[in-house]
């Protein structure tokens, strides 16, 4: 069996506006400071993000997906 290597940079990162409670946990824990929060949405700097999944694990409601 041959393992498939996925380039992490090709993975899209997004948050679910329906789940997000705008707590800022992801913003505070991101080691590269590439997550931005305002009153109505979270945005990600996908050119800086390394898809380390720290924000995914930090989100208390599971609103962030990388894939």
CHARMM internal coordinates of N, CA and C (Angstrom, degrees):
IC EDIT
DIST 1 N 1 CA 1.4416
DIST 1 CA 1 C 1.5359
ANGL 1 N 1 CA 1 C 108.89
DIST 1 C 2 N 1.3087
ANGL 1 CA 1 C 2 N 116.53
DIHE 1 N 1 CA 1 C 2 N 137.56
DIST 2 N 2 CA 1.4558
ANGL 1 C 2 N 2 CA 122.77
DIHE 1 CA 1 C 2 N 2 CA -179.91
DIST 2 CA 2 C 1.5186
ANGL 2 N 2 CA 2 C 109.03
DIHE 1 C 2 N 2 CA 2 C -102.67
DIST 2 C 3 N 1.3216
ANGL 2 CA 2 C 3 N 116.91
DIHE 2 N 2 CA 2 C 3 N 128.90
DIST 3 N 3 CA 1.4616
ANGL 2 C 3 N 3 CA 121.64
DIHE 2 CA 2 C 3 N 3 CA 178.06
DIST 3 CA 3 C 1.5122
ANGL 3 N 3 CA 3 C 109.89
DIHE 2 C 3 N 3 CA 3 C -78.87
DIST 3 C 4 N 1.3148
ANGL 3 CA 3 C 4 N 116.04
DIHE 3 N 3 CA 3 C 4 N 138.45
DIST 4 N 4 CA 1.4491
ANGL 3 C 4 N 4 CA 121.57
DIHE 3 CA 3 C 4 N 4 CA 177.15
DIST 4 CA 4 C 1.5187
ANGL 4 N 4 CA 4 C 109.26
DIHE 3 C 4 N 4 CA 4 C -92.47
DIST 4 C 5 N 1.3087
ANGL 4 CA 4 C 5 N 116.74
DIHE 4 N 4 CA 4 C 5 N 129.31
DIST 5 N 5 CA 1.4584
ANGL 4 C 5 N 5 CA 121.44
DIHE 4 CA 4 C 5 N 5 CA 178.43
DIST 5 CA 5 C 1.5209
ANGL 5 N 5 CA 5 C 108.38
DIHE 4 C 5 N 5 CA 5 C -97.18
DIST 5 C 6 N 1.3256
ANGL 5 CA 5 C 6 N 115.64
DIHE 5 N 5 CA 5 C 6 N 125.65
DIST 6 N 6 CA 1.4592
ANGL 5 C 6 N 6 CA 121.08
DIHE 5 CA 5 C 6 N 6 CA -179.85
DIST 6 CA 6 C 1.5172
ANGL 6 N 6 CA 6 C 108.47
DIHE 5 C 6 N 6 CA 6 C -105.23
DIST 6 C 7 N 1.3219
ANGL 6 CA 6 C 7 N 116.06
DIHE 6 N 6 CA 6 C 7 N 127.98
DIST 7 N 7 CA 1.4556
ANGL 6 C 7 N 7 CA 121.20
DIHE 6 CA 6 C 7 N 7 CA 175.13
DIST 7 CA 7 C 1.5256
ANGL 7 N 7 CA 7 C 107.54
DIHE 6 C 7 N 7 CA 7 C -74.35
DIST 7 C 8 N 1.3277
ANGL 7 CA 7 C 8 N 116.84
DIHE 7 N 7 CA 7 C 8 N 114.35
DIST 8 N 8 CA 1.4612
ANGL 7 C 8 N 8 CA 120.69
DIHE 7 CA 7 C 8 N 8 CA -177.33
DIST 8 CA 8 C 1.5239
ANGL 8 N 8 CA 8 C 112.34
DIHE 7 C 8 N 8 CA 8 C -57.26
DIST 8 C 9 N 1.3094
ANGL 8 CA 8 C 9 N 116.91
DIHE 8 N 8 CA 8 C 9 N -32.46
DIST 9 N 9 CA 1.4724
ANGL 8 C 9 N 9 CA 119.84
DIHE 8 CA 8 C 9 N 9 CA -178.33
DIST 9 CA 9 C 1.5294
ANGL 9 N 9 CA 9 C 112.05
DIHE 8 C 9 N 9 CA 9 C -65.07
DIST 9 C 10 N 1.3322
ANGL 9 CA 9 C 10 N 117.15
DIHE 9 N 9 CA 9 C 10 N -19.73
DIST 10 N 10 CA 1.4588
ANGL 9 C 10 N 10 CA 119.71
DIHE 9 CA 9 C 10 N 10 CA 179.59
DIST 10 CA 10 C 1.5261
ANGL 10 N 10 CA 10 C 111.60
DIHE 9 C 10 N 10 CA 10 C -82.18
DIST 10 C 11 N 1.3306
ANGL 10 CA 10 C 11 N 117.30
DIHE 10 N 10 CA 10 C 11 N -10.06
DIST 11 N 11 CA 1.4575
ANGL 10 C 11 N 11 CA 121.23
DIHE 10 CA 10 C 11 N 11 CA -179.66
DIST 11 CA 11 C 1.5231
ANGL 11 N 11 CA 11 C 110.53
DIHE 10 C 11 N 11 CA 11 C -81.81
DIST 11 C 12 N 1.3023
ANGL 11 CA 11 C 12 N 115.94
DIHE 11 N 11 CA 11 C 12 N 134.63
DIST 12 N 12 CA 1.4616
ANGL 11 C 12 N 12 CA 122.13
DIHE 11 CA 11 C 12 N 12 CA -179.71
DIST 12 CA 12 C 1.5231
ANGL 12 N 12 CA 12 C 109.08
DIHE 11 C 12 N 12 CA 12 C -86.95
DIST 12 C 13 N 1.3056
ANGL 12 CA 12 C 13 N 117.06
DIHE 12 N 12 CA 12 C 13 N 143.07
DIST 13 N 13 CA 1.4692
ANGL 12 C 13 N 13 CA 122.15
DIHE 12 CA 12 C 13 N 13 CA 177.57
DIST 13 CA 13 C 1.5238
ANGL 13 N 13 CA 13 C 108.22
DIHE 12 C 13 N 13 CA 13 C -118.10
DIST 13 C 14 N 1.3330
ANGL 13 CA 13 C 14 N 115.56
DIHE 13 N 13 CA 13 C 14 N 134.51
DIST 14 N 14 CA 1.4566
ANGL 13 C 14 N 14 CA 119.21
DIHE 13 CA 13 C 14 N 14 CA -179.74
DIST 14 CA 14 C 1.5193
ANGL 14 N 14 CA 14 C 110.33
DIHE 13 C 14 N 14 CA 14 C -154.08
DIST 14 C 15 N 1.3142
ANGL 14 CA 14 C 15 N 115.16
DIHE 14 N 14 CA 14 C 15 N 164.55
DIST 15 N 15 CA 1.4580
ANGL 14 C 15 N 15 CA 120.13
DIHE 14 CA 14 C 15 N 15 CA 176.84
DIST 15 CA 15 C 1.5211
ANGL 15 N 15 CA 15 C 108.30
DIHE 14 C 15 N 15 CA 15 C -120.39
DIST 15 C 16 N 1.2969
ANGL 15 CA 15 C 16 N 114.99
DIHE 15 N 15 CA 15 C 16 N 149.60
DIST 16 N 16 CA 1.4545
ANGL 15 C 16 N 16 CA 121.11
DIHE 15 CA 15 C 16 N 16 CA 176.98
DIST 16 CA 16 C 1.5171
ANGL 16 N 16 CA 16 C 108.82
DIHE 15 C 16 N 16 CA 16 C -86.36
DIST 16 C 17 N 1.3075
ANGL 16 CA 16 C 17 N 115.99
DIHE 16 N 16 CA 16 C 17 N 114.74
DIST 17 N 17 CA 1.4569
ANGL 16 C 17 N 17 CA 120.97
DIHE 16 CA 16 C 17 N 17 CA 178.87
DIST 17 CA 17 C 1.5107
ANGL 17 N 17 CA 17 C 112.65
DIHE 16 C 17 N 17 CA 17 C -62.77
DIST 17 C 18 N 1.3398
ANGL 17 CA 17 C 18 N 116.61
DIHE 17 N 17 CA 17 C 18 N -25.04
DIST 18 N 18 CA 1.4603
ANGL 17 C 18 N 18 CA 120.33
DIHE 17 CA 17 C 18 N 18 CA 179.78
DIST 18 CA 18 C 1.5249
ANGL 18 N 18 CA 18 C 111.44
DIHE 17 C 18 N 18 CA 18 C -76.73
DIST 18 C 19 N 1.3346
ANGL 18 CA 18 C 19 N 117.16
DIHE 18 N 18 CA 18 C 19 N -29.79
DIST 19 N 19 CA 1.4582
ANGL 18 C 19 N 19 CA 120.78
DIHE 18 CA 18 C 19 N 19 CA -178.77
DIST 19 CA 19 C 1.5242
ANGL 19 N 19 CA 19 C 113.23
DIHE 18 C 19 N 19 CA 19 C -93.28
DIST 19 C 20 N 1.3162
ANGL 19 CA 19 C 20 N 117.13
DIHE 19 N 19 CA 19 C 20 N -33.14
DIST 20 N 20 CA 1.4609
ANGL 19 C 20 N 20 CA 122.18
DIHE 19 CA 19 C 20 N 20 CA -173.49
DIST 20 CA 20 C 1.5232
ANGL 20 N 20 CA 20 C 111.62
DIHE 19 C 20 N 20 CA 20 C -59.96
DIST 20 C 21 N 1.3324
ANGL 20 CA 20 C 21 N 115.59
DIHE 20 N 20 CA 20 C 21 N 132.52
DIST 21 N 21 CA 1.4688
ANGL 20 C 21 N 21 CA 121.18
DIHE 20 CA 20 C 21 N 21 CA 177.58
DIST 21 CA 21 C 1.5328
ANGL 21 N 21 CA 21 C 111.26
DIHE 20 C 21 N 21 CA 21 C -106.70
DIST 21 C 22 N 1.3268
ANGL 21 CA 21 C 22 N 116.60
DIHE 21 N 21 CA 21 C 22 N 8.35
DIST 22 N 22 CA 1.4696
ANGL 21 C 22 N 22 CA 123.35
DIHE 21 CA 21 C 22 N 22 CA 175.94
DIST 22 CA 22 C 1.5259
ANGL 22 N 22 CA 22 C 112.51
DIHE 21 C 22 N 22 CA 22 C 55.25
DIST 22 C 23 N 1.3352
ANGL 22 CA 22 C 23 N 115.93
DIHE 22 N 22 CA 22 C 23 N 42.47
DIST 23 N 23 CA 1.4641
ANGL 22 C 23 N 23 CA 120.82
DIHE 22 CA 22 C 23 N 23 CA -178.47
DIST 23 CA 23 C 1.5307
ANGL 23 N 23 CA 23 C 112.25
DIHE 22 C 23 N 23 CA 23 C -81.59
DIST 23 C 24 N 1.3234
ANGL 23 CA 23 C 24 N 117.64
DIHE 23 N 23 CA 23 C 24 N -21.95
DIST 24 N 24 CA 1.4575
ANGL 23 C 24 N 24 CA 121.29
DIHE 23 CA 23 C 24 N 24 CA 178.95
DIST 24 CA 24 C 1.5161
ANGL 24 N 24 CA 24 C 115.09
DIHE 23 C 24 N 24 CA 24 C 84.72
DIST 24 C 25 N 1.3309
ANGL 24 CA 24 C 25 N 118.07
DIHE 24 N 24 CA 24 C 25 N 5.61
DIST 25 N 25 CA 1.4634
ANGL 24 C 25 N 25 CA 120.44
DIHE 24 CA 24 C 25 N 25 CA 179.93
DIST 25 CA 25 C 1.5226
ANGL 25 N 25 CA 25 C 111.92
DIHE 24 C 25 N 25 CA 25 C -57.89
DIST 25 C 26 N 1.3130
ANGL 25 CA 25 C 26 N 117.16
DIHE 25 N 25 CA 25 C 26 N -39.75
DIST 26 N 26 CA 1.4636
ANGL 25 C 26 N 26 CA 121.20
DIHE 25 CA 25 C 26 N 26 CA -179.24
DIST 26 CA 26 C 1.5278
ANGL 26 N 26 CA 26 C 111.40
DIHE 25 C 26 N 26 CA 26 C -68.89
DIST 26 C 27 N 1.3192
ANGL 26 CA 26 C 27 N 116.08
DIHE 26 N 26 CA 26 C 27 N -37.49
DIST 27 N 27 CA 1.4632
ANGL 26 C 27 N 27 CA 120.57
DIHE 26 CA 26 C 27 N 27 CA -179.76
DIST 27 CA 27 C 1.5217
ANGL 27 N 27 CA 27 C 110.18
DIHE 26 C 27 N 27 CA 27 C -65.07
DIST 27 C 28 N 1.3136
ANGL 27 CA 27 C 28 N 116.56
DIHE 27 N 27 CA 27 C 28 N -44.50
DIST 28 N 28 CA 1.4508
ANGL 27 C 28 N 28 CA 121.36
DIHE 27 CA 27 C 28 N 28 CA -176.98
DIST 28 CA 28 C 1.5172
ANGL 28 N 28 CA 28 C 114.70
DIHE 27 C 28 N 28 CA 28 C -69.39
DIST 28 C 29 N 1.3241
ANGL 28 CA 28 C 29 N 117.05
DIHE 28 N 28 CA 28 C 29 N -25.27
DIST 29 N 29 CA 1.4610
ANGL 28 C 29 N 29 CA 119.51
DIHE 28 CA 28 C 29 N 29 CA -175.29
DIST 29 CA 29 C 1.5298
ANGL 29 N 29 CA 29 C 113.83
DIHE 28 C 29 N 29 CA 29 C -100.12
DIST 29 C 30 N 1.3092
ANGL 29 CA 29 C 30 N 118.47
DIHE 29 N 29 CA 29 C 30 N -12.30
DIST 30 N 30 CA 1.4678
ANGL 29 C 30 N 30 CA 121.54
DIHE 29 CA 29 C 30 N 30 CA -177.63
DIST 30 CA 30 C 1.5394
ANGL 30 N 30 CA 30 C 110.25
DIHE 29 C 30 N 30 CA 30 C -64.70
DIST 30 C 31 N 1.3404
ANGL 30 CA 30 C 31 N 117.14
DIHE 30 N 30 CA 30 C 31 N 118.97
DIST 31 N 31 CA 1.4634
ANGL 30 C 31 N 31 CA 119.52
DIHE 30 CA 30 C 31 N 31 CA -177.65
DIST 31 CA 31 C 1.5242
ANGL 31 N 31 CA 31 C 113.80
DIHE 30 C 31 N 31 CA 31 C -70.47
DIST 31 C 32 N 1.3233
ANGL 31 CA 31 C 32 N 117.57
DIHE 31 N 31 CA 31 C 32 N -16.75
DIST 32 N 32 CA 1.4626
ANGL 31 C 32 N 32 CA 120.83
DIHE 31 CA 31 C 32 N 32 CA -178.69
DIST 32 CA 32 C 1.5269
ANGL 32 N 32 CA 32 C 112.86
DIHE 31 C 32 N 32 CA 32 C -108.04
DIST 32 C 33 N 1.3283
ANGL 32 CA 32 C 33 N 116.92
DIHE 32 N 32 CA 32 C 33 N 3.60
DIST 33 N 33 CA 1.4707
ANGL 32 C 33 N 33 CA 121.97
DIHE 32 CA 32 C 33 N 33 CA 179.87
DIST 33 CA 33 C 1.5241
ANGL 33 N 33 CA 33 C 112.43
DIHE 32 C 33 N 33 CA 33 C 51.42
DIST 33 C 34 N 1.3190
ANGL 33 CA 33 C 34 N 116.10
DIHE 33 N 33 CA 33 C 34 N 46.46
DIST 34 N 34 CA 1.4653
ANGL 33 C 34 N 34 CA 118.85
DIHE 33 CA 33 C 34 N 34 CA -178.31
DIST 34 CA 34 C 1.5319
ANGL 34 N 34 CA 34 C 112.67
DIHE 33 C 34 N 34 CA 34 C -110.31
DIST 34 C 35 N 1.3281
ANGL 34 CA 34 C 35 N 117.10
DIHE 34 N 34 CA 34 C 35 N 18.79
DIST 35 N 35 CA 1.4560
ANGL 34 C 35 N 35 CA 121.54
DIHE 34 CA 34 C 35 N 35 CA 176.90
DIST 35 CA 35 C 1.5204
ANGL 35 N 35 CA 35 C 108.06
DIHE 34 C 35 N 35 CA 35 C -118.27
DIST 35 C 36 N 1.3312
ANGL 35 CA 35 C 36 N 115.65
DIHE 35 N 35 CA 35 C 36 N 132.11
DIST 36 N 36 CA 1.4586
ANGL 35 C 36 N 36 CA 121.58
DIHE 35 CA 35 C 36 N 36 CA -177.21
DIST 36 CA 36 C 1.5177
ANGL 36 N 36 CA 36 C 109.23
DIHE 35 C 36 N 36 CA 36 C -123.60
DIST 36 C 37 N 1.3169
ANGL 36 CA 36 C 37 N 116.28
DIHE 36 N 36 CA 36 C 37 N 138.73
DIST 37 N 37 CA 1.4601
ANGL 36 C 37 N 37 CA 122.22
DIHE 36 CA 36 C 37 N 37 CA -176.47
DIST 37 CA 37 C 1.5185
ANGL 37 N 37 CA 37 C 110.15
DIHE 36 C 37 N 37 CA 37 C -126.11
DIST 37 C 38 N 1.3308
ANGL 37 CA 37 C 38 N 114.94
DIHE 37 N 37 CA 37 C 38 N 133.24
DIST 38 N 38 CA 1.4608
ANGL 37 C 38 N 38 CA 119.00
DIHE 37 CA 37 C 38 N 38 CA 167.49
DIST 38 CA 38 C 1.5340
ANGL 38 N 38 CA 38 C 107.02
DIHE 37 C 38 N 38 CA 38 C -128.94
DIST 38 C 39 N 1.2973
ANGL 38 CA 38 C 39 N 118.66
DIHE 38 N 38 CA 38 C 39 N -170.51
DIST 39 N 39 CA 1.4637
ANGL 38 C 39 N 39 CA 121.40
DIHE 38 CA 38 C 39 N 39 CA -173.43
DIST 39 CA 39 C 1.5236
ANGL 39 N 39 CA 39 C 113.85
DIHE 38 C 39 N 39 CA 39 C -67.95
DIST 39 C 40 N 1.3187
ANGL 39 CA 39 C 40 N 117.67
DIHE 39 N 39 CA 39 C 40 N -18.25
DIST 40 N 40 CA 1.4601
ANGL 39 C 40 N 40 CA 119.25
DIHE 39 CA 39 C 40 N 40 CA -173.45
DIST 40 CA 40 C 1.5248
ANGL 40 N 40 CA 40 C 115.13
DIHE 39 C 40 N 40 CA 40 C -121.82
DIST 40 C 41 N 1.3378
ANGL 40 CA 40 C 41 N 117.67
DIHE 40 N 40 CA 40 C 41 N -7.63
DIST 41 N 41 CA 1.4631
ANGL 40 C 41 N 41 CA 117.68
DIHE 40 CA 40 C 41 N 41 CA -178.95
DIST 41 CA 41 C 1.5181
ANGL 41 N 41 CA 41 C 112.18
DIHE 40 C 41 N 41 CA 41 C -168.09
DIST 41 C 42 N 1.3288
ANGL 41 CA 41 C 42 N 113.81
DIHE 41 N 41 CA 41 C 42 N 163.98
DIST 42 N 42 CA 1.4579
ANGL 41 C 42 N 42 CA 122.59
DIHE 41 CA 41 C 42 N 42 CA 172.83
DIST 42 CA 42 C 1.5161
ANGL 42 N 42 CA 42 C 106.95
DIHE 41 C 42 N 42 CA 42 C -114.03
DIST 42 C 43 N 1.3129
ANGL 42 CA 42 C 43 N 116.21
DIHE 42 N 42 CA 42 C 43 N 136.26
DIST 43 N 43 CA 1.4570
ANGL 42 C 43 N 43 CA 119.94
DIHE 42 CA 42 C 43 N 43 CA 175.34
DIST 43 CA 43 C 1.5193
ANGL 43 N 43 CA 43 C 109.19
DIHE 42 C 43 N 43 CA 43 C -124.56
DIST 43 C 44 N 1.3182
ANGL 43 CA 43 C 44 N 115.03
DIHE 43 N 43 CA 43 C 44 N 154.32
DIST 44 N 44 CA 1.4463
ANGL 43 C 44 N 44 CA 122.76
DIHE 43 CA 43 C 44 N 44 CA -177.09
DIST 44 CA 44 C 1.5185
ANGL 44 N 44 CA 44 C 109.84
DIHE 43 C 44 N 44 CA 44 C -122.80
DIST 44 C 45 N 1.3079
ANGL 44 CA 44 C 45 N 117.32
DIHE 44 N 44 CA 44 C 45 N 137.06
DIST 45 N 45 CA 1.4629
ANGL 44 C 45 N 45 CA 121.52
DIHE 44 CA 44 C 45 N 45 CA 171.88
DIST 45 CA 45 C 1.5265
ANGL 45 N 45 CA 45 C 106.44
DIHE 44 C 45 N 45 CA 45 C -85.16
DIST 45 C 46 N 1.3133
ANGL 45 CA 45 C 46 N 115.54
DIHE 45 N 45 CA 45 C 46 N 93.73
DIST 46 N 46 CA 1.4601
ANGL 45 C 46 N 46 CA 120.45
DIHE 45 CA 45 C 46 N 46 CA -174.33
DIST 46 CA 46 C 1.5238
ANGL 46 N 46 CA 46 C 113.32
DIHE 45 C 46 N 46 CA 46 C -69.78
DIST 46 C 47 N 1.3163
ANGL 46 CA 46 C 47 N 117.74
DIHE 46 N 46 CA 46 C 47 N -15.13
DIST 47 N 47 CA 1.4681
ANGL 46 C 47 N 47 CA 119.35
DIHE 46 CA 46 C 47 N 47 CA 177.22
DIST 47 CA 47 C 1.5237
ANGL 47 N 47 CA 47 C 111.21
DIHE 46 C 47 N 47 CA 47 C -79.19
DIST 47 C 48 N 1.3272
ANGL 47 CA 47 C 48 N 117.05
DIHE 47 N 47 CA 47 C 48 N -24.70
DIST 48 N 48 CA 1.4553
ANGL 47 C 48 N 48 CA 122.09
DIHE 47 CA 47 C 48 N 48 CA 179.15
DIST 48 CA 48 C 1.5268
ANGL 48 N 48 CA 48 C 112.26
DIHE 47 C 48 N 48 CA 48 C -94.68
DIST 48 C 49 N 1.3129
ANGL 48 CA 48 C 49 N 116.26
DIHE 48 N 48 CA 48 C 49 N -34.66
DIST 49 N 49 CA 1.4652
ANGL 48 C 49 N 49 CA 122.44
DIHE 48 CA 48 C 49 N 49 CA -175.66
DIST 49 CA 49 C 1.5293
ANGL 49 N 49 CA 49 C 111.28
DIHE 48 C 49 N 49 CA 49 C -60.04
DIST 49 C 50 N 1.3315
ANGL 49 CA 49 C 50 N 115.87
DIHE 49 N 49 CA 49 C 50 N 134.48
DIST 50 N 50 CA 1.4638
ANGL 49 C 50 N 50 CA 121.46
DIHE 49 CA 49 C 50 N 50 CA 178.23
DIST 50 CA 50 C 1.5221
ANGL 50 N 50 CA 50 C 112.08
DIHE 49 C 50 N 50 CA 50 C -101.03
DIST 50 C 51 N 1.3151
ANGL 50 CA 50 C 51 N 117.90
DIHE 50 N 50 CA 50 C 51 N 2.98
DIST 51 N 51 CA 1.4625
ANGL 50 C 51 N 51 CA 123.96
DIHE 50 CA 50 C 51 N 51 CA -179.64
DIST 51 CA 51 C 1.5284
ANGL 51 N 51 CA 51 C 110.79
DIHE 50 C 51 N 51 CA 51 C 60.09
DIST 51 C 52 N 1.3237
ANGL 51 CA 51 C 52 N 116.14
DIHE 51 N 51 CA 51 C 52 N 45.85
DIST 52 N 52 CA 1.4671
ANGL 51 C 52 N 52 CA 121.95
DIHE 51 CA 51 C 52 N 52 CA -178.26
DIST 52 CA 52 C 1.5303
ANGL 52 N 52 CA 52 C 112.33
DIHE 51 C 52 N 52 CA 52 C -75.71
DIST 52 C 53 N 1.3113
ANGL 52 CA 52 C 53 N 117.51
DIHE 52 N 52 CA 52 C 53 N -13.67
DIST 53 N 53 CA 1.4697
ANGL 52 C 53 N 53 CA 124.70
DIHE 52 CA 52 C 53 N 53 CA 178.60
DIST 53 CA 53 C 1.5268
ANGL 53 N 53 CA 53 C 114.74
DIHE 52 C 53 N 53 CA 53 C 73.91
DIST 53 C 54 N 1.3151
ANGL 53 CA 53 C 54 N 118.71
DIHE 53 N 53 CA 53 C 54 N 6.30
DIST 54 N 54 CA 1.4649
ANGL 53 C 54 N 54 CA 120.22
DIHE 53 CA 53 C 54 N 54 CA 179.12
DIST 54 CA 54 C 1.5284
ANGL 54 N 54 CA 54 C 110.54
DIHE 53 C 54 N 54 CA 54 C -62.83
DIST 54 C 55 N 1.3112
ANGL 54 CA 54 C 55 N 116.98
DIHE 54 N 54 CA 54 C 55 N -40.75
DIST 55 N 55 CA 1.4692
ANGL 54 C 55 N 55 CA 120.31
DIHE 54 CA 54 C 55 N 55 CA 179.86
DIST 55 CA 55 C 1.5248
ANGL 55 N 55 CA 55 C 111.08
DIHE 54 C 55 N 55 CA 55 C -67.15
DIST 55 C 56 N 1.3211
ANGL 55 CA 55 C 56 N 116.67
DIHE 55 N 55 CA 55 C 56 N -36.63
DIST 56 N 56 CA 1.4628
ANGL 55 C 56 N 56 CA 121.01
DIHE 55 CA 55 C 56 N 56 CA 178.31
DIST 56 CA 56 C 1.5220
ANGL 56 N 56 CA 56 C 109.85
DIHE 55 C 56 N 56 CA 56 C -60.85
DIST 56 C 57 N 1.3145
ANGL 56 CA 56 C 57 N 116.47
DIHE 56 N 56 CA 56 C 57 N -45.02
DIST 57 N 57 CA 1.4717
ANGL 56 C 57 N 57 CA 121.68
DIHE 56 CA 56 C 57 N 57 CA -179.62
DIST 57 CA 57 C 1.5283
ANGL 57 N 57 CA 57 C 111.98
DIHE 56 C 57 N 57 CA 57 C -70.30
DIST 57 C 58 N 1.3237
ANGL 57 CA 57 C 58 N 117.10
DIHE 57 N 57 CA 57 C 58 N -31.23
DIST 58 N 58 CA 1.4682
ANGL 57 C 58 N 58 CA 121.38
DIHE 57 CA 57 C 58 N 58 CA -177.70
DIST 58 CA 58 C 1.5278
ANGL 58 N 58 CA 58 C 113.27
DIHE 57 C 58 N 58 CA 58 C -78.01
DIST 58 C 59 N 1.3216
ANGL 58 CA 58 C 59 N 117.37
DIHE 58 N 58 CA 58 C 59 N -22.85
DIST 59 N 59 CA 1.4601
ANGL 58 C 59 N 59 CA 120.75
DIHE 58 CA 58 C 59 N 59 CA -176.20
DIST 59 CA 59 C 1.5254
ANGL 59 N 59 CA 59 C 110.08
DIHE 58 C 59 N 59 CA 59 C -68.74
DIST 59 C 60 N 1.3355
ANGL 59 CA 59 C 60 N 117.16
DIHE 59 N 59 CA 59 C 60 N 120.07
DIST 60 N 60 CA 1.4737
ANGL 59 C 60 N 60 CA 120.43
DIHE 59 CA 59 C 60 N 60 CA -176.55
DIST 60 CA 60 C 1.5206
ANGL 60 N 60 CA 60 C 113.99
DIHE 59 C 60 N 60 CA 60 C -72.25
DIST 60 C 61 N 1.3286
ANGL 60 CA 60 C 61 N 117.68
DIHE 60 N 60 CA 60 C 61 N -15.57
DIST 61 N 61 CA 1.4708
ANGL 60 C 61 N 61 CA 120.09
DIHE 60 CA 60 C 61 N 61 CA -177.39
DIST 61 CA 61 C 1.5261
ANGL 61 N 61 CA 61 C 113.19
DIHE 60 C 61 N 61 CA 61 C -116.95
DIST 61 C 62 N 1.3229
ANGL 61 CA 61 C 62 N 117.68
DIHE 61 N 61 CA 61 C 62 N 4.88
DIST 62 N 62 CA 1.4660
ANGL 61 C 62 N 62 CA 120.74
DIHE 61 CA 61 C 62 N 62 CA 177.94
DIST 62 CA 62 C 1.5139
ANGL 62 N 62 CA 62 C 114.39
DIHE 61 C 62 N 62 CA 62 C 68.63
DIST 62 C 63 N 1.3251
ANGL 62 CA 62 C 63 N 116.94
DIHE 62 N 62 CA 62 C 63 N 34.36
DIST 63 N 63 CA 1.4604
ANGL 62 C 63 N 63 CA 120.57
DIHE 62 CA 62 C 63 N 63 CA -175.19
DIST 63 CA 63 C 1.5268
ANGL 63 N 63 CA 63 C 114.63
DIHE 62 C 63 N 63 CA 63 C -85.42
DIST 63 C 64 N 1.3389
ANGL 63 CA 63 C 64 N 118.42
DIHE 63 N 63 CA 63 C 64 N -10.76
DIST 64 N 64 CA 1.4585
ANGL 63 C 64 N 64 CA 120.62
DIHE 63 CA 63 C 64 N 64 CA -175.67
DIST 64 CA 64 C 1.5259
ANGL 64 N 64 CA 64 C 109.87
DIHE 63 C 64 N 64 CA 64 C -105.07
DIST 64 C 65 N 1.3253
ANGL 64 CA 64 C 65 N 115.49
DIHE 64 N 64 CA 64 C 65 N 132.88
DIST 65 N 65 CA 1.4608
ANGL 64 C 65 N 65 CA 121.94
DIHE 64 CA 64 C 65 N 65 CA 178.53
DIST 65 CA 65 C 1.5153
ANGL 65 N 65 CA 65 C 110.56
DIHE 64 C 65 N 65 CA 65 C -127.65
DIST 65 C 66 N 1.3092
ANGL 65 CA 65 C 66 N 115.34
DIHE 65 N 65 CA 65 C 66 N 140.53
DIST 66 N 66 CA 1.4636
ANGL 65 C 66 N 66 CA 121.31
DIHE 65 CA 65 C 66 N 66 CA 173.28
DIST 66 CA 66 C 1.5193
ANGL 66 N 66 CA 66 C 106.21
DIHE 65 C 66 N 66 CA 66 C -121.45
DIST 66 C 67 N 1.2932
ANGL 66 CA 66 C 67 N 115.78
DIHE 66 N 66 CA 66 C 67 N 125.15
DIST 67 N 67 CA 1.4592
ANGL 66 C 67 N 67 CA 117.49
DIHE 66 CA 66 C 67 N 67 CA -179.19
DIST 67 CA 67 C 1.4855
ANGL 67 N 67 CA 67 C 113.82
DIHE 66 C 67 N 67 CA 67 C 176.37
END
COOR INIT
IC SEED 1 N 1 CA 1 C
IC BUILD
